[in-house]
Amino acid sequence: MSHAQRAVELFEKGYNCAQAVFTAFCDVMGLEEEAALRLSSSFGGGMGRMREVCGAVSGAFMVLGMLYGYSDLDPESKKAHYALIRGAAEKFKEQNGSIICRELLSGAGVDSSAGGEPEKRTEAYYKKRPCRELVEIAAQIVDDIIESR
């Protein structure tokens, strides 16, 4: 199963977009699934359902941070990592028009207001939202980056 397929599977089980993408890569990050789910839980719904940066994008950024992030204080390490993140964001934006949750949802005709209760996951929920596809795209972008390094 590819990481993109695993991310979609996790999303369809009920995990948020960030959890789905981040947790799909546990095998390459060396993280336990429970830790990955907890760490990424705050980023769903565009960060706590504030409809800011798409959770799938945030999950992808977290994976890239775990794999290629910096921990030293070398300015060149920071510069290189931020360039990697901007490149990933640009790829996602090229395919979807935005990295902002509310813009992605409103473009699909879905209520994009912040806050409120998470919706029940039904087949109608999955049909009207672009989230399943966004999760898959974000995970594929990460895999493409991994393969190119």
ABEGO torsion letter per residue (X at the ends): XBAAAAAAAAAAAGBBAAAAAAAAAAAAAGBBAAAAAAAAAAABGGGGGAGBBBAAAAAAAAAAAAAABBABABAAAAAAAAAAAAAAAAAAAAAAGBABAAAAAAAAGBBABBEEBBBBBBAAAAAABAAAAAAAAAAAAAAAAAAAX
